[in-house]
Amino acid sequence: MDRGLPRRDFLRSATLAGASLGSWELSRQVATSAEEAVVRPEVVRLRPEIEPVVRWIEDTPREKVFEKAVAELKGGLSYRSLLGGLFLAGVRNVQPRPVGFKFHAVLVINSAHMLGQSSATSERLLPLFWALDNFKSSQAQDVAEGDWSLGAVDEARVPKPHQARADFVRAMEAWDVDGADVAVAGLCRGAGAAEAMEPFWRMAVRDQRDIGHKPIFAAQSWRTLQAVGWEHAEPVLRSLAYGLLDLRGDRPGPIGPYEENLKNAGEIGPDWQEGRPDPAATLGLLALLRYASPEEASAEVVKLLKRGVAPGSIWDAALLFSSELMMRNPGIIAIHATTAANSLHYIYGASGDDTTRKLALLQAVGWQPLYRERIKSPNPVCIDAIPDDASISTQPETIDGIFEAVGQDRSRAAAEALSFLSQGGSSHALFDVASRMIFHKGTDSHDYKYGAAVWEESLNTTDPRWRPRLAAAAMYHLPGSNRPDSPLMIRAREAVANVLG
């Protein structure tokens, strides 16, 4: 089997791919007319170079937005400006409460970008055209539900730069929405990107409420800002703080084992990252997750780390189990078991705070029993028991047969995918086809979110032996070749052909 890319190399390759998007990828300074610059005084004003892009995305009717995007791209609009405008249109116009549902117009942007950037040049615009339509749908829903928009910040209350971080942490711990909002503005204006983001990582990992969307929102915000520019951070992080403080009508406090894991983090010694990879520990934790409580699962992490097991072997177990839940009962809960674990894994790698990194690992394991109990599946299938003895060729055309099987018998497709990869077939080739299936046949934000998350984790497991099994389990959700092409994406392909033609 080919070895996967290290996480940093994978992310770098996805970013650099944007440099070769074709002849239409032209840079230009977007001129702002007086009409384009006008926004209601109660609505947050975005930076002048992106405001006109956001305005036409907001104002163009849904049935005409593809044609408008084609005209803008052919007129010189860059991919980066389209990506940024689409992201910020969602941030300004779609309420991040609950964090999910219509707010997927924002949550899906980085996933669509990642899948597009790692695909053939002719396909790279397709996810953005899909996301344009998805935003227009969410925008209409938000209008019908009260027409929320991100308001202007209360400038009189914005703290001084040296006070902003402490004020933000204090407000977030008190679940104080107004206090957090003004503190975010001060934090963005007075701190560097990594410094400003650090307290957000801690607040994102504490709460499993909204089915794990809070760390997803945090990771997706940071990752999208890396692509479109940190200069747009203030409205994004204000929206993020507002979403992280969503209580869904509950009393203040996190859902899940956060308080217990704060104690667990304190029991983990300073040498916790110096352990050795241990596949037996991975399998043992995987078995424990099938019946343990969140507290028992998190406590086992402490024991493993004290025993000298590498954190990577623990991450492998969390991602294997989340994929096993997909095999047991494909659907929305299993999707978020993987996408939340992927986001916690990303936060683990992005944070510079030792306690936050420990908490990301502890929460990733401790949340899996919460997903397991919500799934309540009687299907006892185990990811480590997928047979890998199918007689199958490792030639690229074999992949077409695997995706034909997806539409007929997902367990057979999983076994064939596992055998293909275990015998040396290319994981990159497999996921190239998976991406095309999502682009042409996907109908939901979760197709993009799940596809990007499971792809990333499959390529970046600590122990290469688990990569084929994560990819195989994905066959329980990915679209098969027998599913009809989405009418929306047929329109999108025609629009993209017009841009590239």
C-alpha positions as CSV (number, residue, x, y, z in Angstrom):
1,M,0.0,0.0,0.0
2,D,1.3,3.5,-0.7
3,R,2.2,5.5,2.3
4,G,-0.1,8.5,3.2
5,L,1.1,12.1,3.3
6,P,2.1,13.5,6.7
7,R,-0.6,15.8,7.9
8,R,1.4,19.0,7.3
9,D,2.4,17.9,3.8
10,F,-1.2,17.0,2.9
11,L,-2.5,20.4,4.0
12,R,0.4,22.1,2.2
13,S,-0.3,20.3,-1.0
14,A,-4.0,21.2,-0.8
15,T,-3.1,24.8,-0.3
16,L,-0.5,25.0,-3.0
17,A,-2.8,23.4,-5.5
18,G,-4.6,26.7,-5.6
19,A,-1.7,28.2,-7.4
20,S,-2.5,26.1,-10.5
21,L,-6.2,26.6,-11.0
22,G,-6.1,27.3,-14.7
23,S,-6.2,30.4,-16.9
24,W,-9.2,31.9,-15.2
25,E,-7.3,32.3,-11.9
26,L,-6.3,35.9,-12.2
27,S,-5.6,38.4,-9.5
28,R,-7.1,41.8,-9.4
29,Q,-7.9,44.5,-7.0
30,V,-11.7,44.5,-6.6
31,A,-13.0,48.1,-7.1
32,T,-15.7,49.1,-4.6
33,S,-18.4,51.3,-6.0
34,A,-20.4,53.5,-3.7
35,E,-23.5,51.3,-4.2
36,E,-21.6,48.1,-3.5
37,A,-20.1,49.5,-0.3
38,V,-23.5,50.4,1.3
39,V,-24.7,48.1,4.0
40,R,-27.3,48.7,6.7
41,P,-25.7,50.5,9.7
42,E,-26.7,47.7,12.1
43,V,-24.9,45.1,10.0
44,V,-21.2,44.5,10.3
45,R,-19.2,46.1,7.5
46,L,-16.5,43.9,5.9
47,R,-13.2,44.9,4.5
48,P,-13.5,47.1,1.3
49,E,-11.7,44.6,-0.9
50,I,-14.2,41.8,-0.2
51,E,-17.4,43.7,0.5
52,P,-18.5,43.9,-3.2
53,V,-18.0,40.2,-3.7
54,V,-20.1,39.5,-0.6
55,R,-22.7,41.9,-1.8
56,W,-23.3,40.2,-5.2
57,I,-23.4,36.8,-3.5
58,E,-26.0,38.1,-1.0
59,D,-28.1,40.0,-3.6
60,T,-28.1,37.7,-6.7
61,P,-31.2,35.5,-6.8
62,R,-30.5,31.8,-6.3
63,E,-31.6,30.9,-9.8
64,K,-29.1,33.4,-11.3
65,V,-26.1,33.0,-9.0
66,F,-24.2,30.5,-11.2
67,E,-24.4,32.9,-14.2
68,K,-23.3,35.8,-12.1
69,A,-20.3,33.8,-10.7
70,V,-19.3,32.8,-14.2
71,A,-19.3,36.5,-15.3
72,E,-17.3,37.5,-12.3
73,L,-14.7,34.8,-12.8
74,K,-14.3,35.5,-16.5
75,G,-14.0,39.2,-15.6
76,G,-11.0,38.4,-13.4
77,L,-12.3,37.5,-10.0
78,S,-9.8,35.2,-8.3
79,Y,-10.7,31.8,-6.7
80,R,-9.5,33.2,-3.4
81,S,-11.9,36.1,-3.6
82,L,-14.8,33.9,-4.5
83,L,-13.9,31.5,-1.6
84,G,-13.6,34.4,0.9
85,G,-16.7,36.2,-0.3
86,L,-18.8,33.0,0.0
87,F,-17.4,32.2,3.5
88,L,-18.1,35.8,4.7
89,A,-21.5,36.0,3.2
90,G,-22.4,33.0,5.3
91,V,-20.8,34.5,8.4
92,R,-22.7,37.7,8.0
93,N,-26.1,36.3,7.0
94,V,-26.6,32.9,8.7
95,Q,-27.2,32.6,12.4
96,P,-24.7,30.2,14.0
97,R,-27.4,28.9,16.4
98,P,-27.8,26.0,16.4
99,V,-24.3,25.3,15.1
100,G,-25.4,23.1,12.3
101,F,-28.5,22.8,10.1
102,K,-28.6,25.9,7.8
103,F,-25.3,27.0,9.3
104,H,-23.6,24.3,7.2
105,A,-23.4,27.0,4.6
106,V,-20.4,28.2,6.6
107,L,-19.2,24.9,8.1
108,V,-18.8,23.2,4.7
109,I,-16.7,25.8,3.0
110,N,-13.3,24.5,4.0
111,S,-14.3,20.9,3.3
112,A,-15.4,21.9,-0.2
113,H,-12.2,23.8,-0.7
114,M,-10.0,20.9,0.5
115,L,-11.7,18.3,-1.8
116,G,-11.6,20.7,-4.7
117,Q,-8.0,21.6,-4.4
118,S,-6.9,18.0,-4.4
119,S,-8.9,17.2,-7.5
120,A,-8.3,17.6,-11.2
121,T,-8.2,21.2,-12.4
122,S,-11.4,20.8,-14.4
123,E,-13.2,19.8,-11.2
124,R,-11.9,22.3,-8.7
125,L,-14.6,24.9,-9.1
126,L,-17.5,22.4,-8.7
127,P,-17.5,22.4,-4.9
128,L,-17.6,26.2,-4.8
129,F,-20.5,26.4,-7.2
130,W,-22.3,23.8,-5.1
131,A,-21.6,25.9,-2.0
132,L,-22.9,29.0,-3.7
133,D,-26.3,27.3,-4.2
134,N,-26.1,25.9,-0.6
135,F,-25.6,29.4,0.8
136,K,-28.5,30.8,-1.2
137,S,-30.7,28.1,0.3
138,S,-29.5,28.8,3.9
139,Q,-29.9,32.5,3.3
140,A,-33.5,32.1,2.3
141,Q,-34.1,29.9,5.3
142,D,-32.5,32.4,7.6
143,V,-34.7,35.2,6.2
144,A,-37.8,33.0,6.8
145,E,-36.7,32.4,10.4
146,G,-36.3,36.1,11.2
147,D,-33.5,37.4,9.0
148,W,-30.6,37.3,11.4
149,S,-27.4,39.1,10.6
150,L,-24.1,39.7,12.3
151,G,-24.4,43.2,13.8
152,A,-21.8,45.9,14.2
153,V,-19.6,45.6,17.2
154,D,-20.2,47.9,20.2
155,E,-17.0,50.0,19.8
156,A,-17.3,51.8,23.1
157,R,-16.9,48.5,24.9
158,V,-14.0,47.0,23.0
159,P,-11.2,46.3,25.6
160,K,-7.7,47.5,25.1
161,P,-5.4,45.0,23.4
162,H,-3.6,44.0,26.6
163,Q,-6.9,43.2,28.4
164,A,-8.7,41.5,25.5
165,R,-7.6,37.9,26.0
166,A,-8.4,37.9,29.7
167,D,-11.7,39.5,29.1
168,F,-12.5,37.0,26.4
169,V,-11.7,34.0,28.6
170,R,-13.7,35.4,31.5
171,A,-16.7,36.0,29.3
172,M,-16.6,32.6,27.7
173,E,-16.3,30.8,31.0
174,A,-19.3,32.8,32.2
175,W,-21.3,32.1,29.0
176,D,-21.5,35.9,28.6
177,V,-22.5,36.5,25.0
178,D,-22.2,40.3,25.0
179,G,-18.9,40.4,26.9
180,A,-17.4,37.8,24.6
181,D,-18.4,39.7,21.5
182,V,-16.6,42.9,22.3
183,A,-13.6,41.0,23.7
184,V,-13.2,39.1,20.4
185,A,-12.9,42.4,18.5
186,G,-10.2,43.6,20.9
187,L,-8.4,40.2,20.6
188,C,-8.4,40.2,16.8
189,R,-7.1,43.8,16.7
190,G,-4.4,43.4,19.2
191,A,-3.0,39.9,18.9
192,G,-1.4,37.7,16.2
193,A,-3.3,35.0,14.5
194,A,-2.1,32.0,16.6
195,E,-2.3,34.0,19.9
196,A,-5.9,35.1,19.1
197,M,-7.0,31.6,18.2
198,E,-5.5,29.8,21.3
199,P,-8.3,30.6,23.7
200,F,-10.9,29.6,21.0
201,W,-9.3,26.1,20.8
202,R,-9.9,25.6,24.6
203,M,-13.5,26.8,24.4
204,A,-14.2,24.7,21.3
205,V,-13.1,21.4,22.9
206,R,-15.2,21.8,26.0
207,D,-18.7,21.2,24.8
208,Q,-20.3,18.3,22.8
209,R,-23.6,20.2,22.5
210,D,-24.8,20.6,18.9
211,I,-23.6,17.1,18.1
212,G,-19.9,18.1,18.2
213,H,-20.3,21.0,15.7
214,K,-18.5,23.5,18.0
215,P,-14.9,22.2,17.4
216,I,-15.9,21.6,13.8
217,F,-16.8,25.3,13.5
218,A,-13.6,26.4,15.2
219,A,-11.3,24.2,13.1
220,Q,-13.2,25.1,9.9
221,S,-13.0,28.8,10.7
222,W,-9.2,28.8,11.2
223,R,-8.6,26.6,8.2
224,T,-10.7,28.8,5.9
225,L,-9.0,31.9,7.2
226,Q,-5.7,30.4,6.3
227,A,-6.9,30.3,2.7
228,V,-8.7,33.6,2.4
229,G,-6.6,35.8,4.7
230,W,-6.4,36.5,8.5
231,E,-7.4,40.1,7.8
232,H,-11.0,38.8,7.6
233,A,-10.8,37.2,11.1
234,E,-12.8,39.6,13.2
235,P,-16.3,38.9,11.9
236,V,-15.5,35.2,11.6
237,L,-14.4,34.9,15.2
238,R,-17.3,37.0,16.5
239,S,-19.7,34.5,14.8
240,L,-17.6,31.6,16.2
241,A,-17.8,33.0,19.8
242,Y,-21.6,33.4,19.5
243,G,-21.9,29.8,18.2
244,L,-19.7,28.4,20.9
245,L,-21.9,30.0,23.6
246,D,-25.1,28.4,22.2
247,L,-26.8,26.5,25.1
248,R,-29.8,25.3,23.2
249,G,-32.0,26.4,26.1
250,D,-30.0,24.4,28.7
251,R,-28.4,25.7,31.8
252,P,-24.8,27.1,31.4
253,G,-22.2,24.4,31.3
254,P,-20.6,21.9,28.8
255,I,-22.2,18.6,27.6
256,G,-19.8,15.6,27.9
257,P,-16.9,14.7,30.2
258,Y,-15.1,18.1,30.1
259,E,-14.9,18.7,33.8
260,E,-13.7,15.2,34.4
261,N,-11.1,15.6,31.6
262,L,-9.8,18.8,33.1
263,K,-8.8,16.6,36.1
264,N,-7.5,13.9,33.9
265,A,-5.3,16.4,32.0
266,G,-3.7,17.3,35.3
267,E,-2.8,13.7,35.9
268,I,-0.9,13.4,32.7
269,G,2.9,14.0,33.1
270,P,5.0,16.4,31.0
271,D,6.6,13.5,29.0
272,W,3.2,12.3,27.6
273,Q,4.2,12.8,24.0
274,E,7.3,10.7,24.2
275,G,5.6,7.3,24.2
276,R,5.9,4.5,21.6
277,P,3.4,3.5,19.0
278,D,1.4,0.5,20.2
279,P,-1.1,-1.2,17.9
280,A,-2.1,-3.6,20.6
281,A,-3.1,-0.5,22.7
282,T,-5.1,0.8,19.8
283,L,-7.1,-2.4,19.5
284,G,-7.6,-2.6,23.2
285,L,-9.0,1.0,23.4
286,L,-11.1,0.3,20.3
287,A,-12.7,-2.7,22.1
288,L,-13.2,-0.7,25.2
289,L,-15.1,2.0,23.3
290,R,-17.7,-0.5,22.3
291,Y,-19.1,-0.6,25.9
292,A,-17.4,2.0,28.1
293,S,-18.9,5.2,29.5
294,P,-17.3,8.5,28.5
295,E,-15.6,8.8,31.8
296,E,-14.2,5.2,31.6
297,A,-12.9,5.8,28.1
298,S,-11.2,9.0,29.1
299,A,-9.7,7.4,32.2
300,E,-8.2,4.7,30.0
301,V,-6.4,7.4,27.9
302,V,-4.7,8.5,31.1
303,K,-3.6,5.0,31.9
304,L,-2.3,4.4,28.4
305,L,-0.3,7.6,28.3
306,K,1.2,6.9,31.7
307,R,2.1,3.4,30.4
308,G,4.1,5.1,27.6
309,V,1.7,4.6,24.7
310,A,2.1,7.3,22.0
311,P,-0.8,9.7,21.6
312,G,-1.0,8.8,17.9
313,S,-2.0,5.2,18.8
314,I,-4.9,6.6,20.9
315,W,-6.0,8.9,18.0
316,D,-6.0,5.8,15.8
317,A,-8.4,4.1,18.1
318,A,-10.8,7.1,18.3
319,L,-11.0,7.4,14.5
320,L,-11.3,3.6,14.0
321,F,-14.2,3.6,16.4
322,S,-15.9,6.6,14.8
323,S,-15.7,4.8,11.4
324,E,-17.0,1.6,13.0
325,L,-20.1,3.6,14.1
326,M,-20.6,4.5,10.4
327,M,-20.5,0.8,9.6
328,R,-23.0,0.0,12.3
329,N,-25.6,2.7,11.4
330,P,-24.8,5.0,8.5
331,G,-26.3,8.4,9.1
332,I,-26.0,11.8,10.8
333,I,-24.7,10.7,14.2
334,A,-22.0,8.5,12.7
335,I,-20.9,11.3,10.3
336,H,-20.4,13.6,13.3
337,A,-18.5,11.0,15.3
338,T,-15.9,11.2,12.5
339,T,-16.1,14.9,11.6
340,A,-15.9,16.0,15.3
341,A,-13.0,13.6,16.0
342,N,-11.2,15.0,12.9
343,S,-11.7,18.5,14.1
344,L,-10.5,17.7,17.6
345,H,-7.5,16.0,16.0
346,Y,-6.8,19.2,14.0
347,I,-7.1,21.3,17.1
348,Y,-4.6,18.9,18.8
349,G,-2.1,19.7,16.1
350,A,-2.9,23.4,15.9
351,S,-2.9,24.4,19.6
352,G,0.3,25.5,21.3
353,D,-1.1,24.9,24.8
354,D,-0.2,21.6,26.5
355,T,-3.5,21.4,28.5
356,T,-5.6,22.1,25.4
357,R,-3.8,19.5,23.4
358,K,-4.4,16.9,26.2
359,L,-8.1,17.9,26.4
360,A,-8.5,17.5,22.6
361,L,-7.3,13.9,22.9
362,L,-9.3,13.1,26.0
363,Q,-12.5,14.6,24.6
364,A,-12.0,12.9,21.2
365,V,-12.1,9.5,23.0
366,G,-14.6,10.5,25.7
367,W,-17.2,11.7,23.1
368,Q,-17.3,8.5,21.2
369,P,-19.5,6.7,23.7
370,L,-21.9,9.6,23.5
371,Y,-22.2,9.0,19.8
372,R,-22.5,5.2,20.3
373,E,-25.4,5.6,22.7
374,R,-27.2,7.9,20.3
375,I,-26.8,5.5,17.5
376,K,-28.2,2.5,19.5
377,S,-27.4,0.2,16.6
378,P,-28.0,-3.6,17.0
379,N,-25.5,-4.2,14.2
380,P,-22.4,-5.8,15.9
381,V,-20.1,-5.2,13.0
382,C,-16.5,-4.4,13.9
383,I,-14.0,-2.4,11.8
384,D,-11.1,-4.7,12.6
385,A,-13.1,-7.7,11.3
386,I,-13.7,-6.5,7.7
387,P,-12.3,-9.3,5.6
388,D,-9.3,-8.3,3.5
389,D,-9.0,-11.5,1.4
390,A,-11.1,-10.5,-1.6
391,S,-9.4,-11.5,-4.9
392,I,-9.1,-8.2,-6.5
393,S,-6.7,-6.4,-8.9
394,T,-4.8,-3.3,-7.8
395,Q,-5.2,-1.6,-11.2
396,P,-7.0,1.8,-11.2
397,E,-10.0,0.4,-13.0
398,T,-10.8,-1.8,-10.0
399,I,-11.9,1.4,-8.2
400,D,-14.8,1.8,-10.6
401,G,-16.1,-1.7,-9.5
402,I,-15.8,-0.7,-5.9
403,F,-18.1,2.3,-6.4
404,E,-20.5,0.2,-8.4
405,A,-20.6,-2.2,-5.4
406,V,-21.3,0.8,-3.1
407,G,-24.7,1.2,-4.6
408,Q,-25.5,-2.5,-4.3
409,D,-23.8,-3.9,-1.2
410,R,-21.8,-1.5,1.0
411,S,-20.3,-4.3,3.1
412,R,-18.9,-5.9,-0.1
413,A,-17.7,-2.5,-1.3
414,A,-15.9,-2.1,2.0
415,A,-14.2,-5.5,1.8
416,E,-13.2,-4.8,-1.8
417,A,-11.7,-1.4,-0.9
418,L,-9.8,-2.9,2.0
419,S,-8.4,-5.7,-0.2
420,F,-7.5,-3.2,-2.9
421,L,-5.5,-1.0,-0.5
422,S,-4.0,-3.8,1.5
423,Q,-2.6,-5.4,-1.7
424,G,-0.9,-2.1,-2.7
425,G,-3.7,-0.2,-4.5
426,S,-3.4,3.6,-4.4
427,S,-5.3,5.4,-1.7
428,H,-5.0,8.6,-3.6
429,A,-6.6,7.1,-6.7
430,L,-9.4,5.7,-4.5
431,F,-10.2,9.1,-3.0
432,D,-9.9,10.9,-6.3
433,V,-12.8,8.8,-7.5
434,A,-14.6,9.3,-4.1
435,S,-14.2,13.1,-4.6
436,R,-15.8,12.9,-8.1
437,M,-18.7,10.9,-6.7
438,I,-19.2,13.6,-4.1
439,F,-19.0,16.4,-6.7
440,H,-21.3,14.8,-9.2
441,K,-23.8,12.9,-7.0
442,G,-23.6,14.5,-3.5
443,T,-26.7,16.4,-2.3
444,D,-25.8,17.4,1.2
445,S,-23.2,19.4,3.1
446,H,-22.4,16.2,5.0
447,D,-21.2,14.5,1.9
448,Y,-18.4,17.1,1.7
449,K,-17.7,17.4,5.4
450,Y,-17.5,13.6,5.9
451,G,-15.6,13.0,2.7
452,A,-12.9,15.6,3.5
453,A,-12.6,14.4,7.2
454,V,-12.3,10.7,6.5
455,W,-9.9,11.3,3.6
456,E,-7.6,13.4,5.8
457,E,-7.6,10.8,8.6
458,S,-7.2,7.9,6.3
459,L,-4.0,9.4,4.9
460,N,-2.6,10.4,8.2
461,T,-3.1,7.6,10.7
462,T,-0.1,7.0,13.0
463,D,0.0,3.3,12.1
464,P,-0.2,2.7,8.3
465,R,-2.0,-0.6,8.9
466,W,-5.2,1.2,9.9
467,R,-5.4,3.4,6.8
468,P,-7.1,0.8,4.5
469,R,-9.8,0.1,7.2
470,L,-10.7,3.8,7.6
471,A,-11.0,4.1,3.8
472,A,-13.0,0.9,3.7
473,A,-15.5,2.0,6.3
474,A,-16.1,5.2,4.3
475,M,-17.8,3.0,1.7
476,Y,-20.8,2.8,4.0
477,H,-21.5,6.5,3.4
478,L,-19.9,7.7,0.1
479,P,-22.1,8.0,-3.0
480,G,-22.0,5.1,-5.4
481,S,-21.7,5.3,-9.1
482,N,-25.3,4.1,-9.7
483,R,-26.7,7.2,-7.9
484,P,-28.0,9.7,-10.5
485,D,-26.0,12.8,-11.0
486,S,-27.3,15.8,-9.0
487,P,-29.3,18.1,-11.3
488,L,-27.7,21.0,-9.5
489,M,-24.2,19.7,-10.2
490,I,-25.1,19.2,-13.9
491,R,-25.8,22.9,-14.0
492,A,-22.6,23.5,-12.1
493,R,-20.5,21.5,-14.5
494,E,-22.0,23.5,-17.4
495,A,-21.1,26.8,-15.6
496,V,-17.6,25.7,-14.9
497,A,-17.1,24.6,-18.5
498,N,-18.1,28.1,-19.4
499,V,-15.5,29.6,-17.1
500,L,-12.7,27.3,-18.4
501,G,-13.8,27.3,-22.0
